[in-house]
């Protein structure tokens, strides 16, 4: 017969009480990365590249740019895109029309000039 309790004339089965101990997950080591941040009144470009677990840079093409358009507000947040195609970045530096057309979908002329400056800095730093 199960352990029961009566409350206000109604019988209830007693539930087992478990001593709850929260499980604390083990945090994995963080990912090491390098970064540059460029910011103007309209845009921010947050550039990163990451290292593998042995402390070596991942192969060529390991550059990511988080682009923020501060002039466009969507649902109370700034508009962001992530760009990680290094071939596209290099194409912009040599003024390939298709790459420029793609970039101009997200940028005004000031933003395009800023992006080229960012990419030039990354090229000089041997990131791309």
N, C-alpha and C positions, 0 to 999 in steps of 0.2 A: 504494500500500500504506500502510495506516495505521501510525502510530507505535505500537509495542507494547513491552511490558516483561514479562519472565518473573520470577515470584516463586514459589519453592518448586516449580518445574517446571510451573507453570501460566502460560499466556500471557494477558496482559490488554492491552486497548487503552488507551493513555494518554488521559486526558481533558485538554481544554484548560483552562489555568488562566486565570481571569478576574481581573483586578485590580478587586476589588469596592470601589466608593466609595458609601457610603450617601448617599441623597438626603435632604437636609434640607428639609422643607417650609417654605414661607414662612408665618409666622403672620399671620393677619388681625388687624386692629386689634380690640381688645376692645370689647364693647358697654358703653356708659355706662349706668348705672342709678342710681336713688335707692332708698334702703331704710330701713325701720324694722324693728327686731326687738323683740318683746315676749316675755317669758318668765316663767313661774311655776313652782311645784313640779311641776305636772302637764302643762303645755302650753307650746309655743313657737309663735309666729306670726311668720314671716319674710316681711315685705311688701316687694314691689319694684315698680317701674315702669321701663320702659326707654325709651331715646332711639333715634331712627333715625340713619343714618349722617351726616346733616347736623346732628346735635346737637339736634334738635327732639323733644319728647315725642311718642310715638305718640298717636293720637286717643283720645278718651274710651273707657274700658274697658280701659285698659292697666295694670290693677293685678292682681298675682298674689300670693296668700298661700300659703306653704308651711306647712301645719299639722302639728305634731308632737305626738303623744300620748306623753308619756314614761312613762305608767303601763302601757302595753300593749307587750309585747315579742314580736315575731315573728321567729323565726330570729335571735336575738341583735341585732336592730336595732329601733329605736323605730318605731312606726307613723306613717306620714306620708300626707297627702293634699295635693293642690294645688287651690286654689280661684281661679278667674279670671273668674267671672261677676259683673260689677259690678252688674247689675240685681238679682241675688240678694242681694248685700251691702247694697244700698239697701233692699231689701224687709225685710231683718232689722232695719234701723234704724227702720223704721216698724211693726214688729211684725206683719208679714203672717204669718198662721198657716201657710201652706204652706212658707214659707222657714224658719220656726222649726222645724217638724216635720223638715225636711231636716237642719238644723243639729244637732238633738238626736239624730240617728242616730249622730253622731260625738262628741258632747260631753255631759258631765254638766252640772248646773246651774251649777257654778263655771266650767266652760269656756265655757258659753254667755254668762255675764256677762262673762268676759274677752274673748270675741270681740266682743261689743257695745262694750266699751271700746276695743278696737283699731279697730273700724269708725268709732266716734265720732272718734277721733284722726285717722283717715284723712280723714274728712269735714271736720274743722276745718282740716286741712292742704290741703284742696281736691284730694284725690286721687280721691274718689268723690262 
